[in-house]
Amino acid sequence: MARKIFIAATGQNSGKTTTSLSLMHMARKKYRRVGFIKPIGPKPAVFDGISADKDAIVMARVFGLEADLPLMSPFVLHPGDTRRFFDGALNMEVIRADILSAIAALDAKCDFLIIEGAGHSGVGSVLGFGNARIARAAGAKVLMVAGGGLGNVVDSVHMNLALFEKEQVPVAAVLINKIIAEKRERTLDYLNRAFADEPFKVIGGFNFQPTLADPTLQRIANVLEIELRASAAEAQRIVHNVQIGAAATQRVAELLKDSTLVIVNSSRDELLVTLANLYQLDEYREKIAGIIIPGRGDPSDITNKIVLRSRIPFMRAGRTSTTVFEIIKEDVSKLTVEDTHKISLVKELAEKRFDFDAIDALLD
């Protein structure tokens, strides 16, 4: 029988998956057989012919657990499934049995099992089998992940805590993620005071890391569903800033910040040529991550040749500059197995920030 920990969160994008990945990395240093399961997967994908949640696929591929993938993602929520459930086309008893069977199978073969909930603590309630009920059925203690801040953390933790208290599931600790580095000690001090009367521990997680929060060029290309012209290494470059190249050419160059992706209309030949040439200079190579050329028209032949010869990463997008900018800004970067630099960073930070023995002791 495995030691089991349920990873919950106060909301989306709080760092739940990076927490699971970190715990997986650290647990494998102590236990021989470490497993992972995402009982309800709201992000369907297909790997090697198997339909599974995207996060489960990432964990399986990163840690060589592909053979366990059907167990790691026993139920994937597809668009329209909620209506099918209410219409009687989905049998919740069958789904519940599949989830519990998968947990039991991994429990039997693992020494340590990470169970990752979906979204905030209430996700799955519409199906009658939300995160808190799954944690209770699995017999797992909860590690609740919260984003950075103070008042928002206190409020959101109490709101999510109510569901686990209702189901009589013990919350062992609250892990605070995305902490502003220079405020780390002060933030954790205030939160320890705010939760002084609660039975759970307050644990510091990752500081806010733009490298983890921001997308890679490949991620942006995937979100826009367009081709990226770049080497494999350049495709993994992390974009920290996005700028619409609407100003005069010299002004655009002056406004460049660290690792900027510039959106340049195809009619701006002078700006495209300038950026392609600046990309050859070391001092600008750090500032220019690449370019997106929106619109339905094509740059001139000579401009196109200069861009290609410069080897500056670029994409063509058949949308307006504003639409491209809005899509990029609305997207929240999620870890993929191709994000090798980010995954390595998560493991490196886990070594510094996660006291796995202390977390493991909370499960006793």
Buried (B, 14 or more C-beta within 10 A) or exposed (E): EBBBBBBBBBBEBBBBBBBBBBBBBBBBEEBEEBBBBBBBBBBBBEBEEBBBBBBBBBBBBBBEBEEBBBBBBBBBBEEEBEEEBEEEEBEEEEBBEBBBEBBEBBBEEBBBBBBBBBBBBBBBEEBEBBBBBBBBBBEBBBBBBBBBBBEEBBEBBBBBBEBBEEBEBBBBBBBBBBBEEEBBEEBBEBBEEBBEEEEBBBBBBBBBBEBBBBBBBBBBBBBBEBEBBBEEEBBBBBBBBBBBBBEEBEEBBEBBEEBBBBBBBBBBBEBBBBBBEBBEEEEBEEBBBBBBBBBEEEBBEEBBEBBEEBBBBBBBBEBBBEEBBEBBEEBEBBBBBBBBBBBEBBBEBBEEBBEBEEBBEBBE
